[in-house]
Amino acid sequence: MSFEIDGLDETIETLEDLASKAEELDGDHQIPLDELFTESFMQQNSEFDSIEQFFEESPWEIDSQEDLEEVPQEDMDEYVDEHTVFPDTDEMTDNAGEEWVAKQLGLK
C-alpha cells in the first residue's frame, strides 16, 4: 500500500527559498534604527509611535549614533523599562531583531 502526497514540490521549494534567505542573513548587519524599530514595533511595544518619537521625548538630545552611545547604559535601560514593555535595551533590541529576521525570511 502506498500514499500519494500532493504539494511536496511546493513545500520543498518554499524550504529551499527560506534556506537561501537564511544564508543571506548570516553574519553581521548594519540595520538602520527605523528599519529595526519599525513604527508597528514601537506602537505595539511602547508609548511611542516611532523610534524617532522615542528619542525626541527622552531626556537626552539624540541626533546621531554618537549621541546615543554617550547615554549611560543604565539610564537608557531605565528609560526603556519605564516607557516600553521591555525591562532593558537588550530585550528591546533582541525582540526587534527577531521581528526583523522573521520579516527578512518572509515569515511575517
MOPAC internal coordinates of N, CA, C and O (Angstrom, degrees):
PM7 1SCF
backbone

  N    0.0000 0     0.00 0     0.00 0    0    0    0
  C    1.4351 1     0.00 0     0.00 0    1    0    0
  C    1.5308 1   107.78 1     0.00 0    2    1    0
  O    1.2310 1   120.21 1   -39.60 1    3    2    1
  N    1.3153 1   117.20 1   140.40 1    3    2    1
  C    1.4654 1   121.12 1   178.46 1    5    3    2
  C    1.5253 1   109.44 1  -138.90 1    6    5    3
  O    1.2310 1   121.75 1   -21.07 1    7    6    5
  N    1.2975 1   114.25 1   158.93 1    7    6    5
  C    1.4681 1   121.02 1   179.50 1    9    7    6
  C    1.5130 1   108.72 1  -118.43 1   10    9    7
  O    1.2310 1   121.09 1   -34.16 1   11   10    9
  N    1.3066 1   115.52 1   145.84 1   11   10    9
  C    1.4560 1   120.99 1   175.39 1   13   11   10
  C    1.5195 1   107.54 1  -110.29 1   14   13   11
  O    1.2310 1   121.36 1   -52.01 1   15   14   13
  N    1.3193 1   115.00 1   127.99 1   15   14   13
  C    1.4592 1   120.07 1  -179.57 1   17   15   14
  C    1.5198 1   108.01 1  -114.58 1   18   17   15
  O    1.2310 1   121.12 1   -59.93 1   19   18   17
  N    1.3235 1   115.47 1   120.07 1   19   18   17
  C    1.4567 1   120.68 1   177.30 1   21   19   18
  C    1.5275 1   109.52 1   -86.88 1   22   21   19
  O    1.2310 1   120.76 1   -31.79 1   23   22   21
  N    1.3051 1   116.15 1   148.21 1   23   22   21
  C    1.4558 1   120.77 1   173.65 1   25   23   22
  C    1.5093 1   115.79 1    94.90 1   26   25   23
  O    1.2310 1   119.57 1   178.52 1   27   26   25
  N    1.3254 1   118.44 1    -1.48 1   27   26   25
  C    1.4608 1   119.17 1  -179.71 1   29   27   26
  C    1.5267 1   111.84 1   -65.60 1   30   29   27
  O    1.2310 1   120.13 1   144.63 1   31   30   29
  N    1.3293 1   117.36 1   -35.37 1   31   30   29
  C    1.4620 1   119.81 1   178.62 1   33   31   30
  C    1.5268 1   110.30 1   -60.28 1   34   33   31
  O    1.2310 1   120.85 1   137.56 1   35   34   33
  N    1.3039 1   115.97 1   -42.44 1   35   34   33
  C    1.4650 1   120.20 1   179.34 1   37   35   34
  C    1.5237 1   110.66 1   -66.33 1   38   37   35
  O    1.2310 1   120.18 1   139.62 1   39   38   37
  N    1.3195 1   117.25 1   -40.38 1   39   38   37
  C    1.4602 1   121.73 1   178.81 1   41   39   38
  C    1.5206 1   110.64 1   -64.37 1   42   41   39
  O    1.2310 1   120.31 1   136.16 1   43   42   41
  N    1.3104 1   117.01 1   -43.84 1   43   42   41
  C    1.4615 1   121.09 1   178.77 1   45   43   42
  C    1.5209 1   110.71 1   -62.97 1   46   45   43
  O    1.2310 1   120.27 1   138.44 1   47   46   45
  N    1.3237 1   117.09 1   -41.56 1   47   46   45
  C    1.4637 1   121.03 1   177.96 1   49   47   46
  C    1.5302 1   110.87 1   -62.79 1   50   49   47
  O    1.2310 1   120.34 1   138.82 1   51   50   49
  N    1.3102 1   116.95 1   -41.18 1   51   50   49
  C    1.4590 1   121.68 1   178.39 1   53   51   50
  C    1.5256 1   110.71 1   -63.60 1   54   53   51
  O    1.2310 1   120.40 1   136.57 1   55   54   53
  N    1.3281 1   116.85 1   -43.43 1   55   54   53
  C    1.4619 1   120.55 1   178.78 1   57   55   54
  C    1.5274 1   111.86 1   -66.35 1   58   57   55
  O    1.2310 1   120.01 1   142.48 1   59   58   57
  N    1.3199 1   117.59 1   -37.52 1   59   58   57
  C    1.4642 1   120.92 1   177.09 1   61   59   58
  C    1.5239 1   110.62 1   -65.66 1   62   61   59
  O    1.2310 1   120.45 1   140.57 1   63   62   61
  N    1.3292 1   116.75 1   -39.43 1   63   62   61
  C    1.4610 1   121.04 1   177.22 1   65   63   62
  C    1.5274 1   109.99 1   -64.20 1   66   65   63
  O    1.2310 1   120.08 1   136.75 1   67   66   65
  N    1.3035 1   117.45 1   -43.25 1   67   66   65
  C    1.4567 1   122.79 1   178.23 1   69   67   66
  C    1.5361 1   110.42 1   -61.54 1   70   69   67
  O    1.2310 1   120.26 1   136.47 1   71   70   69
  N    1.3128 1   117.10 1   -43.53 1   71   70   69
  C    1.4675 1   121.28 1   179.05 1   73   71   70
  C    1.5244 1   110.87 1   -63.50 1   74   73   71
  O    1.2310 1   120.35 1   140.36 1   75   74   73
  N    1.3208 1   116.94 1   -39.64 1   75   74   73
  C    1.4614 1   121.32 1   178.51 1   77   75   74
  C    1.5289 1   110.83 1   -63.94 1   78   77   75
  O    1.2310 1   120.45 1   135.61 1   79   78   77
  N    1.3228 1   116.75 1   -44.39 1   79   78   77
  C    1.4665 1   121.11 1   178.81 1   81   79   78
  C    1.5297 1   110.35 1   -64.33 1   82   81   79
  O    1.2310 1   120.33 1   142.09 1   83   82   81
  N    1.3312 1   116.98 1   -37.91 1   83   82   81
  C    1.4640 1   121.09 1   179.81 1   85   83   82
  C    1.5310 1   110.21 1   -65.01 1   86   85   83
  O    1.2310 1   120.11 1   140.54 1   87   86   85
  N    1.3111 1   117.40 1   -39.46 1   87   86   85
  C    1.4666 1   121.27 1   177.27 1   89   87   86
  C    1.5184 1   110.89 1   -61.48 1   90   89   87
  O    1.2310 1   120.13 1   140.52 1   91   90   89
  N    1.3303 1   117.35 1   -39.48 1   91   90   89
  C    1.4578 1   121.76 1   178.89 1   93   91   90
  C    1.5225 1   111.74 1   -63.91 1   94   93   91
  O    1.2310 1   120.21 1   151.73 1   95   94   93
  N    1.3247 1   117.20 1   -28.27 1   95   94   93
  C    1.4635 1   121.49 1  -178.63 1   97   95   94
  C    1.5225 1   113.19 1   -85.33 1   98   97   95
  O    1.2310 1   120.44 1   169.84 1   99   98   97
  N    1.3335 1   116.77 1   -10.16 1   99   98   97
  C    1.4540 1   120.76 1  -178.72 1  101   99   98
  C    1.5280 1   109.95 1   -61.55 1  102  101   99
  O    1.2310 1   120.51 1   -41.76 1  103  102  101
  N    1.3193 1   116.63 1   138.24 1  103  102  101
  C    1.4556 1   120.77 1   178.67 1  105  103  102
  C    1.5132 1   112.41 1   100.92 1  106  105  103
  O    1.2310 1   121.21 1    10.32 1  107  106  105
  N    1.3256 1   115.30 1  -169.68 1  107  106  105
  C    1.4590 1   121.72 1  -178.63 1  109  107  106
  C    1.5187 1   110.58 1   -89.65 1  110  109  107
  O    1.2310 1   121.39 1   -31.92 1  111  110  109
  N    1.3321 1   114.94 1   148.08 1  111  110  109
  C    1.4679 1   120.95 1   179.42 1  113  111  110
  C    1.5214 1   109.51 1  -136.98 1  114  113  111
  O    1.2310 1   120.93 1   -36.88 1  115  114  113
  N    1.3105 1   115.82 1   143.12 1  115  114  113
  C    1.4609 1   122.12 1   171.82 1  117  115  114
  C    1.5284 1   106.23 1   -99.27 1  118  117  115
  O    1.2310 1   120.59 1   -71.81 1  119  118  117
  N    1.3163 1   116.49 1   108.19 1  119  118  117
  C    1.4633 1   121.64 1  -176.79 1  121  119  118
  C    1.5251 1   108.25 1  -109.28 1  122  121  119
  O    1.2310 1   120.20 1   -56.02 1  123  122  121
  N    1.3297 1   117.22 1   123.98 1  123  122  121
  C    1.4694 1   118.86 1   176.97 1  125  123  122
  C    1.5383 1   110.12 1   -57.13 1  126  125  123
  O    1.2310 1   120.78 1   -37.91 1  127  126  125
  N    1.3265 1   116.12 1   142.09 1  127  126  125
  C    1.4667 1   120.46 1  -176.59 1  129  127  126
  C    1.5182 1   112.78 1   -56.29 1  130  129  127
  O    1.2310 1   120.02 1   141.37 1  131  130  129
  N    1.3418 1   117.56 1   -38.63 1  131  130  129
  C    1.4677 1   118.40 1  -178.53 1  133  131  130
  C    1.5256 1   112.15 1   -73.01 1  134  133  131
  O    1.2310 1   120.11 1   162.27 1  135  134  133
  N    1.3224 1   117.39 1   -17.73 1  135  134  133
  C    1.4638 1   120.71 1   174.60 1  137  135  134
  C    1.5313 1   110.59 1   -84.98 1  138  137  135
  O    1.2310 1   120.82 1   145.63 1  139  138  137
  N    1.3274 1   116.03 1   -34.37 1  139  138  137
  C    1.4614 1   120.64 1   178.61 1  141  139  138
  C    1.5270 1   110.59 1   -75.23 1  142  141  139
  O    1.2310 1   121.21 1   131.48 1  143  142  141
  N    1.3345 1   115.29 1   -48.52 1  143  142  141
  C    1.4619 1   121.28 1   179.62 1  145  143  142
  C    1.5262 1   108.06 1  -101.58 1  146  145  143
  O    1.2310 1   120.95 1  -102.46 1  147  146  145
  N    1.3075 1   115.78 1    77.54 1  147  146  145
  C    1.4597 1   121.23 1  -176.91 1  149  147  146
  C    1.5256 1   110.59 1   -64.66 1  150  149  147
  O    1.2310 1   121.14 1   -16.64 1  151  150  149
  N    1.3285 1   115.42 1   163.36 1  151  150  149
  C    1.4628 1   119.31 1   177.03 1  153  151  150
  C    1.5210 1   110.36 1   -58.40 1  154  153  151
  O    1.2310 1   120.76 1   137.93 1  155  154  153
  N    1.3140 1   116.16 1   -42.07 1  155  154  153
  C    1.4653 1   120.57 1   179.39 1  157  155  154
  C    1.5332 1   110.56 1   -59.83 1  158  157  155
  O    1.2310 1   120.55 1   133.79 1  159  158  157
  N    1.3213 1   116.56 1   -46.21 1  159  158  157
  C    1.4638 1   121.10 1   179.13 1  161  159  158
  C    1.5248 1   110.66 1   -60.27 1  162  161  159
  O    1.2310 1   120.45 1   133.72 1  163  162  161
  N    1.3340 1   116.75 1   -46.28 1  163  162  161
  C    1.4572 1   120.63 1  -177.60 1  165  163  162
  C    1.5344 1   110.93 1   -66.69 1  166  165  163
  O    1.2310 1   120.10 1   139.56 1  167  166  165
  N    1.3150 1   117.41 1   -40.44 1  167  166  165
  C    1.4616 1   120.44 1  -179.52 1  169  167  166
  C    1.5249 1   111.89 1   -66.51 1  170  169  167
  O    1.2310 1   120.33 1   144.75 1  171  170  169
  N    1.3245 1   116.97 1   -35.25 1  171  170  169
  C    1.4615 1   120.99 1  -179.02 1  173  171  170
  C    1.5283 1   112.73 1   -78.85 1  174  173  171
  O    1.2310 1   120.60 1   154.49 1  175  174  173
  N    1.3405 1   116.47 1   -25.51 1  175  174  173
  C    1.4623 1   119.26 1  -169.92 1  177  175  174
  C    1.5250 1   115.70 1  -121.39 1  178  177  175
  O    1.2310 1   120.25 1  -174.80 1  179  178  177
  N    1.3222 1   117.12 1     5.20 1  179  178  177
  C    1.4586 1   119.04 1  -178.45 1  181  179  178
  C    1.5344 1   110.72 1  -149.97 1  182  181  179
  O    1.2310 1   121.26 1     0.60 1  183  182  181
  N    1.3027 1   115.20 1  -179.40 1  183  182  181
  C    1.4645 1   121.80 1   176.86 1  185  183  182
  C    1.5304 1   111.04 1   -84.42 1  186  185  183
  O    1.2310 1   120.17 1  -179.14 1  187  186  185
  N    1.2996 1   117.28 1     0.86 1  187  186  185
  C    1.4567 1   121.68 1  -170.66 1  189  187  186
  C    1.5233 1   112.78 1  -114.32 1  190  189  187
  O    1.2310 1   121.19 1   -23.31 1  191  190  189
  N    1.3286 1   115.33 1   156.69 1  191  190  189
  C    1.4616 1   121.32 1   179.29 1  193  191  190
  C    1.5225 1   112.89 1   -87.39 1  194  193  191
  O    1.2310 1   120.24 1   162.81 1  195  194  193
  N    1.3323 1   117.15 1   -17.19 1  195  194  193
  C    1.4610 1   120.67 1  -176.95 1  197  195  194
  C    1.5236 1   109.75 1  -158.35 1  198  197  195
  O    1.2310 1   120.86 1   -15.18 1  199  198  197
  N    1.3176 1   115.97 1   164.82 1  199  198  197
  C    1.4639 1   120.29 1   176.52 1  201  199  198
  C    1.5249 1   109.44 1   -67.32 1  202  201  199
  O    1.2310 1   120.56 1   149.68 1  203  202  201
  N    1.3296 1   116.54 1   -30.32 1  203  202  201
  C    1.4613 1   119.95 1   177.45 1  205  203  202
  C    1.5301 1   110.55 1   -63.03 1  206  205  203
  O    1.2310 1   120.50 1   135.06 1  207  206  205
  N    1.3298 1   116.66 1   -44.94 1  207  206  205
  C    1.4671 1   120.85 1   178.35 1  209  207  206
  C    1.5330 1   110.07 1   -65.04 1  210  209  207
  O    1.2310 1   120.32 1   140.97 1  211  210  209
  N    1.3007 1   117.00 1   -39.03 1  211  210  209
  C    1.4655 1   122.38 1   176.98 1  213  211  210
  C    1.5232 1   109.98 1   -54.20 1  214  213  211
  O    1.2310 1   120.42 1   134.03 1  215  214  213
  N    1.3324 1   116.80 1   -45.97 1  215  214  213
  C    1.4626 1   120.87 1   179.70 1  217  215  214
  C    1.5263 1   111.96 1   -74.82 1  218  217  215
  O    1.2310 1   120.24 1   139.28 1  219  218  217
  N    1.3239 1   117.15 1   -40.72 1  219  218  217
  C    1.4740 1   120.92 1  -179.15 1  221  219  218
  C    1.5234 1   111.86 1   -59.79 1  222  221  219
  O    1.2310 1   120.24 1   142.53 1  223  222  221
  N    1.3211 1   117.15 1   -37.47 1  223  222  221
  C    1.4578 1   120.95 1  -177.05 1  225  223  222
  C    1.5296 1   112.87 1   -90.92 1  226  225  223
  O    1.2310 1   120.62 1  -178.65 1  227  226  225
  N    1.3101 1   116.42 1     1.35 1  227  226  225
  C    1.4613 1   119.89 1   177.44 1  229  227  226
  C    1.5274 1   109.49 1   -75.46 1  230  229  227
  O    1.2310 1   120.11 1   -15.64 1  231  230  229
  N    1.3063 1   117.39 1   164.36 1  231  230  229
  C    1.4653 1   119.84 1   179.18 1  233  231  230
  C    1.5364 1   113.43 1   -76.09 1  234  233  231
  O    1.2310 1   120.28 1  -178.61 1  235  234  233
  N    1.3188 1   117.08 1     1.39 1  235  234  233
  C    1.4664 1   121.40 1  -178.08 1  237  235  234
  C    1.5141 1   110.36 1  -114.25 1  238  237  235
  O    1.2310 1   121.08 1   -24.58 1  239  238  237
  N    1.3044 1   115.53 1   155.42 1  239  238  237
  C    1.4635 1   120.59 1   173.10 1  241  239  238
  C    1.5297 1   106.76 1   -92.28 1  242  241  239
  O    1.2310 1   120.98 1   -73.40 1  243  242  241
  N    1.3311 1   115.74 1   106.60 1  243  242  241
  C    1.4589 1   120.80 1  -176.77 1  245  243  242
  C    1.5188 1   108.23 1  -117.62 1  246  245  243
  O    1.2310 1   121.64 1   -77.22 1  247  246  245
  N    1.3305 1   114.47 1   102.78 1  247  246  245
  C    1.4603 1   121.04 1   179.88 1  249  247  246
  C    1.5216 1   112.37 1  -116.14 1  250  249  247
  O    1.2310 1   120.59 1   176.08 1  251  250  249
  N    1.3308 1   116.47 1    -3.92 1  251  250  249
  C    1.4624 1   119.77 1  -177.57 1  253  251  250
  C    1.5233 1   109.81 1  -154.94 1  254  253  251
  O    1.2310 1   120.98 1   -10.13 1  255  254  253
  N    1.3093 1   115.73 1   169.87 1  255  254  253
  C    1.4622 1   121.55 1   176.82 1  257  255  254
  C    1.5313 1   109.74 1   -61.07 1  258  257  255
  O    1.2310 1   120.95 1   142.70 1  259  258  257
  N    1.3232 1   115.79 1   -37.30 1  259  258  257
  C    1.4634 1   120.08 1   179.60 1  261  259  258
  C    1.5252 1   111.07 1   -63.26 1  262  261  259
  O    1.2310 1   120.60 1   137.27 1  263  262  261
  N    1.3476 1   116.46 1   -42.73 1  263  262  261
  C    1.4649 1   120.61 1   177.35 1  265  263  262
  C    1.5256 1   110.36 1   -59.26 1  266  265  263
  O    1.2310 1   120.96 1   136.21 1  267  266  265
  N    1.3088 1   115.77 1   -43.79 1  267  266  265
  C    1.4669 1   120.87 1  -179.60 1  269  267  266
  C    1.5248 1   110.91 1   -62.69 1  270  269  267
  O    1.2310 1   120.46 1   138.72 1  271  270  269
  N    1.3169 1   116.73 1   -41.28 1  271  270  269
  C    1.4626 1   120.84 1  -178.94 1  273  271  270
  C    1.5223 1   112.72 1   -68.15 1  274  273  271
  O    1.2310 1   120.15 1   158.59 1  275  274  273
  N    1.3243 1   117.33 1   -21.41 1  275  274  273
  C    1.4633 1   121.18 1   179.80 1  277  275  274
  C    1.5294 1   113.04 1   -80.44 1  278  277  275
  O    1.2310 1   120.14 1   163.73 1  279  278  277
  N    1.3170 1   117.34 1   -16.27 1  279  278  277
  C    1.4697 1   120.37 1   178.95 1  281  279  278
  C    1.5298 1   108.02 1   -72.79 1  282  281  279
  O    1.2310 1   120.14 1   -53.41 1  283  282  281
  N    1.3284 1   117.33 1   126.59 1  283  282  281
  C    1.4713 1   119.59 1   177.93 1  285  283  282
  C    1.5381 1   110.92 1   -57.13 1  286  285  283
  O    1.2310 1   120.89 1   -46.34 1  287  286  285
  N    1.3133 1   115.90 1   133.66 1  287  286  285
  C    1.4684 1   121.71 1  -177.40 1  289  287  286
  C    1.5170 1   111.85 1   -54.09 1  290  289  287
  O    1.2310 1   120.29 1   136.47 1  291  290  289
  N    1.3091 1   117.05 1   -43.53 1  291  290  289
  C    1.4691 1   120.91 1  -178.88 1  293  291  290
  C    1.5305 1   111.17 1   -61.05 1  294  293  291
  O    1.2310 1   120.70 1   140.28 1  295  294  293
  N    1.3349 1   116.27 1   -39.72 1  295  294  293
  C    1.4730 1   120.09 1   179.40 1  297  295  294
  C    1.5304 1   110.94 1   -68.33 1  298  297  295
  O    1.2310 1   120.37 1   138.29 1  299  298  297
  N    1.3269 1   116.90 1   -41.71 1  299  298  297
  C    1.4641 1   119.85 1   178.82 1  301  299  298
  C    1.5228 1   110.53 1   -66.33 1  302  301  299
  O    1.2310 1   120.36 1   140.42 1  303  302  301
  N    1.3317 1   116.91 1   -39.58 1  303  302  301
  C    1.4652 1   120.30 1   177.24 1  305  303  302
  C    1.5286 1   110.68 1   -59.92 1  306  305  303
  O    1.2310 1   120.33 1   138.96 1  307  306  305
  N    1.3181 1   116.97 1   -41.04 1  307  306  305
  C    1.4655 1   121.39 1   179.17 1  309  307  306
  C    1.5338 1   110.35 1   -64.66 1  310  309  307
  O    1.2310 1   120.49 1   137.56 1  311  310  309
  N    1.3230 1   116.66 1   -42.44 1  311  310  309
  C    1.4673 1   121.54 1   178.58 1  313  311  310
  C    1.5287 1   110.62 1   -62.56 1  314  313  311
  O    1.2310 1   120.66 1   135.85 1  315  314  313
  N    1.3252 1   116.34 1   -44.15 1  315  314  313
  C    1.4712 1   121.31 1   177.95 1  317  315  314
  C    1.5228 1   109.63 1   -61.92 1  318  317  315
  O    1.2310 1   120.30 1   134.87 1  319  318  317
  N    1.3174 1   117.02 1   -45.13 1  319  318  317
  C    1.4651 1   121.22 1  -179.13 1  321  319  318
  C    1.5311 1   111.67 1   -61.09 1  322  321  319
  O    1.2310 1   120.33 1   142.30 1  323  322  321
  N    1.3282 1   116.98 1   -37.70 1  323  322  321
  C    1.4560 1   121.32 1  -177.45 1  325  323  322
  C    1.5314 1   113.62 1   -77.55 1  326  325  323
  O    1.2310 1   120.06 1   153.12 1  327  326  325
  N    1.3365 1   117.49 1   -26.88 1  327  326  325
  C    1.4667 1   119.87 1  -170.11 1  329  327  326
  C    1.5352 1   115.07 1  -120.73 1  330  329  327
  O    1.2310 1   120.59 1  -176.83 1  331  330  329
  N    1.3182 1   116.48 1     3.17 1  331  330  329
  C    1.4629 1   120.19 1   177.69 1  333  331  330
  C    1.5280 1   109.03 1  -135.36 1  334  333  331
  O    1.2310 1   120.63 1    -2.04 1  335  334  333
  N    1.3127 1   116.39 1   177.96 1  335  334  333
  C    1.4632 1   120.57 1   176.85 1  337  335  334
  C    1.5317 1   111.59 1   -83.82 1  338  337  335
  O    1.2310 1   120.43 1  -179.89 1  339  338  337
  N    1.3257 1   116.79 1     0.11 1  339  338  337
  C    1.4586 1   121.23 1  -176.03 1  341  339  338
  C    1.5276 1   111.51 1  -101.51 1  342  341  339
  O    1.2310 1   120.55 1   -32.15 1  343  342  341
  N    1.3353 1   116.56 1   147.85 1  343  342  341
  C    1.4639 1   119.36 1  -179.50 1  345  343  342
  C    1.5308 1   113.86 1   -77.83 1  346  345  343
  O    1.2310 1   120.19 1   160.52 1  347  346  345
  N    1.3441 1   117.25 1   -19.48 1  347  346  345
  C    1.4575 1   119.46 1  -179.16 1  349  347  346
  C    1.5317 1   110.16 1  -163.07 1  350  349  347
  O    1.2310 1   121.22 1    -5.80 1  351  350  349
  N    1.3233 1   115.27 1   174.20 1  351  350  349
  C    1.4701 1   120.32 1  -176.45 1  353  351  350
  C    1.5208 1   112.41 1   -65.55 1  354  353  351
  O    1.2310 1   120.06 1   146.63 1  355  354  353
  N    1.3279 1   117.48 1   -33.37 1  355  354  353
  C    1.4727 1   119.27 1   179.43 1  357  355  354
  C    1.5264 1   111.01 1   -61.87 1  358  357  355
  O    1.2310 1   120.58 1   133.80 1  359  358  357
  N    1.3345 1   116.51 1   -46.20 1  359  358  357
  C    1.4712 1   120.30 1   178.76 1  361  359  358
  C    1.5245 1   111.14 1   -62.62 1  362  361  359
  O    1.2310 1   120.89 1   137.78 1  363  362  361
  N    1.3179 1   115.89 1   -42.22 1  363  362  361
  C    1.4647 1   120.33 1  -179.68 1  365  363  362
  C    1.5272 1   110.54 1   -63.25 1  366  365  363
  O    1.2310 1   120.87 1   133.30 1  367  366  365
  N    1.3238 1   115.94 1   -46.70 1  367  366  365
  C    1.4637 1   120.80 1  -179.58 1  369  367  366
  C    1.5268 1   111.20 1   -66.33 1  370  369  367
  O    1.2310 1   119.92 1   137.95 1  371  370  369
  N    1.3181 1   117.76 1   -42.05 1  371  370  369
  C    1.4661 1   120.91 1   179.01 1  373  371  370
  C    1.5283 1   111.23 1   -60.65 1  374  373  371
  O    1.2310 1   120.57 1   135.52 1  375  374  373
  N    1.3302 1   116.51 1   -44.48 1  375  374  373
  C    1.4662 1   119.87 1   179.83 1  377  375  374
  C    1.5168 1   111.83 1   -66.34 1  378  377  375
  O    1.2310 1   120.30 1   138.30 1  379  378  377
  N    1.3232 1   117.02 1   -41.70 1  379  378  377
  C    1.4655 1   120.15 1   177.08 1  381  379  378
  C    1.5273 1   110.18 1   -63.39 1  382  381  379
  O    1.2310 1   120.64 1   140.78 1  383  382  381
  N    1.3240 1   116.37 1   -39.22 1  383  382  381
  C    1.4656 1   120.58 1   178.20 1  385  383  382
  C    1.5162 1   112.35 1   -64.00 1  386  385  383
  O    1.2310 1   120.35 1   139.28 1  387  386  385
  N    1.3159 1   116.94 1   -40.72 1  387  386  385
  C    1.4658 1   120.68 1   178.11 1  389  387  386
  C    1.5229 1   110.49 1   -62.70 1  390  389  387
  O    1.2310 1   120.57 1   138.01 1  391  390  389
  N    1.3363 1   116.51 1   -41.99 1  391  390  389
  C    1.4664 1   119.55 1   178.21 1  393  391  390
  C    1.5209 1   111.01 1   -65.97 1  394  393  391
  O    1.2310 1   120.17 1   140.59 1  395  394  393
  N    1.3345 1   117.28 1   -39.41 1  395  394  393
  C    1.4649 1   121.54 1   179.49 1  397  395  394
  C    1.5238 1   110.18 1   -62.53 1  398  397  395
  O    1.2310 1   120.29 1   134.69 1  399  398  397
  N    1.3305 1   117.05 1   -45.31 1  399  398  397
  C    1.4669 1   121.37 1   179.44 1  401  399  398
  C    1.5297 1   110.04 1   -62.85 1  402  401  399
  O    1.2310 1   119.99 1   135.02 1  403  402  401
  N    1.3222 1   117.63 1   -44.98 1  403  402  401
  C    1.4649 1   120.91 1   179.41 1  405  403  402
  C    1.5279 1   110.21 1   -59.09 1  406  405  403
  O    1.2310 1   120.47 1   139.23 1  407  406  405
  N    1.3232 1   116.71 1   -40.77 1  407  406  405
  C    1.4652 1   120.74 1   178.98 1  409  407  406
  C    1.5286 1   110.07 1   -65.68 1  410  409  407
  O    1.2310 1   120.15 1   136.50 1  411  410  409
  N    1.3284 1   117.32 1   -43.50 1  411  410  409
  C    1.4586 1   121.21 1  -179.77 1  413  411  410
  C    1.5349 1   111.69 1   -63.11 1  414  413  411
  O    1.2310 1   121.01 1   146.74 1  415  414  413
  N    1.3248 1   115.68 1   -33.26 1  415  414  413
  C    1.4656 1   120.76 1   179.50 1  417  415  414
  C    1.5255 1   112.16 1   -81.83 1  418  417  415
  O    1.2310 1   120.67 1   172.76 1  419  418  417
  N    1.3168 1   116.33 1    -7.24 1  419  418  417
  C    1.4586 1   119.76 1  -179.28 1  421  419  418
  C    1.5058 1   113.13 1    80.64 1  422  421  419
  O    1.2310 1   120.30 1  -160.77 1  423  422  421
  N    1.3091 1   117.02 1    19.23 1  423  422  421
  C    1.4586 1   121.99 1  -179.39 1  425  423  422
  C    1.5231 1   111.87 1   -90.75 1  426  425  423
  O    1.2310 1   120.72 1   171.40 1  427  426  425
  N    1.3016 1   116.23 1    -8.60 1  427  426  425
  C    1.4533 1   120.64 1  -178.09 1  429  427  426
  C    1.4929 1   111.06 1  -132.04 1  430  429  427
  O    1.2310 1   120.10 1   180.00 1  431  430  429

